[in-house]
Amino acid sequence: MPLPKLPTRPAAILDLTTLERSAKAPTREIEEIQPELDGLTSTPTLLHKIIEAPTAHPAPTTFGLDTAPSIIDIQARKAGVGKVSPAKKVVQPSTSRSTKRAGSKPSSTGVTKLFVLDTNVLLHDPSSLFRFEEHDVFLPMMTLEELDHQKKGMTEVARNARQVSRSLDTLVGDHTKLDEGLPLDGLGHKDATGRLYFQTKAMSGTLPSDLPMGKADNQILSVVRSLQEQFATREVVLVSKDINMRLKARALAMAAEDYFNDHVLEDSDLLYTGVLQLPENFWNKHGKGVESWQQGGITFYRINGPLCSQFMINQFVYFEGPMPLYAQVREVNGKTAVLATLRDYTHGKNNVWGVTSRNREQNFAMNLLMNPECDFVSLLGQAGTGKTLMTLAAGLAQVLETKRYTEIIMTRVTVPVGEDIGFLPGTEEEKMMPWMGALEDNLDVLNMGETEGGGATSNSHGNEWGRAATMELIRSKIKVKSLNFMRGRTFLNKYLIIDEAQNLTPKQMKTLITRAGPGTKVVCLGNIAQIDTPYLTEGSSGLTFVVDRFKGWPHAGHVTLQRGERSRLADYAGEVL
């Protein structure tokens, strides 16, 4: 880089008074020539001469918008001589642009996304139109065509299709210019601040030639590609529940996402287990100032410490060490918690209908099932952990012995593992009995244990007559119902068991639980790893939904069972297969 040239003369220090006089000089010159301009009538030559005359002190150069008129222009207009083009304009700096830019809102088109919805998203969640907050939603014509095909029938999919159609009809209303989009908050959904756009013209993007355009999925992909070409600066995202649809879109360099609004949790490992193992230093940090008292045969402990703020109501905590602790959280107030000891159902004297707990989690579950203050219980666990057996034993003990409930109602989703075997004859209960094989198996175990183990029917001495009579009594107190006939019912003082609840949608689960009247206990059983419904996942299952929503409620409890107690063969198969 070359060096700058040396100065040819020395610099001088400027005098501030001289600068002030030079700044005021142009004003004085204008005042001096003002009488001449006022008295001027028809001497344009003289005016031109005055304007072009060089000034002693030229105006300083300023940067800004070239919109402010010069002082000479103003004087010339006062003289009435018309428009004059001066040699140099005095431009005043303007701050209007900077002020406006600072106070104006950023353009929304560069921030928000445009989501293109597949048909299965609307059929899965009719309110999905209003779940995208400030972003815009686009509906291809093929999506509307598929909605029309799915609206007939009494299935849940058909009902969802009709609900979406009604919502769209209300949104459109009297609007005629659909090209401009419709506000999504027109139905009261204030969180949806975006707009809804329809496909109003033919749109065809460039797709590989070997893709058949007669297929609906490919037509939607073509619309997405066309939108990408039309809005090059905006992110266009395809939203679909179809995995293959998303794979094809990503293979074609299109953004594709799953519909996550129905997911309670992103990862099933984060699901609330209802059980918390206390750390080894628990008593060191929480053992000071412990208060204890007894009430109703239960010992209560009031502890203080940092871990107490993480406790949930009705959560089970345990500490296995020199000072073991098995308790249930009854109250949480900041860093103070009240723990209550448990009843030991692993001991034979505390058996429930001849059934005793075989591990720690089963003991926790039995405490929930036998607690009259706990109205809702959810039990998760793999096959063989004893969910159905313990639930039935607790139900029979509270129906036949303590008379707390009048009868047991058991229901489940009729989703086959294999192919359907067609229509089944008989009444409602006869049609449901093939689905209730688990009920029959557990009833045989319970009846066998009672008649042979010396329980409530020990006077029968284990003979066949006594066993048959007991079975008839049990069957009279257990009703098997179908989900199809639950709407509109109210159960009073019932023990409601929802088996295989992982196959229920959140909407179906809400329908069942809201049937509970005064004095009714609801027990949900299931394993989220064995979902048979095609459109449900571990994150969107109704069982996951209720476990997450009911945690911390004083009248609800949850336990995730860990150990299988069926047999060593079943236990090993569950691990390795």
Protein Blocks (a to p, Z undefined) as FASTA:
>chain_A
ZZddddfbdcddddfklmmmmmmmmmmmmmmmmmmmmmpmblmklmmmmmmpccfbdcdd
dddddfbccfklmmmmmnonojaddfbdcddddfklmmmmmmpccdfklmmccddddfkl
mmmmmmlmmmnojaccdddfklmmmmmmmmgcjbfklmmmmmmmmmmmmmnmmafblmno
pafklnopaklmcdcdddfbdcdddddfklcfkbmklmmmmmmmmmmmmmmmbccddddf
bfklmmmmmmnopacdddfklpmbfblklpcehiacddfklmmmmmgopacddeehiacd
ddddfklmmpcehiacddddfbdcddddfbdehjaccddddddfkbmklcgehiacfbfk
lmmmmmmmmmmklmbdcddddehilmmmmmmmmmmmmmmmnomafbdcdddddddfbdce
bjaeddfklmmmmmmmmmmmmmmmmmmmmmmnopaklmnnopaklmmmmmmmmmmmpccd
dfklmgopacehiacddehkllpcfklmmmmmmmpcghiacdddddfklcfbfkbcfklp
mklmmmmmmgoiakbccdddfbdckbmmlmmmmmmZZ
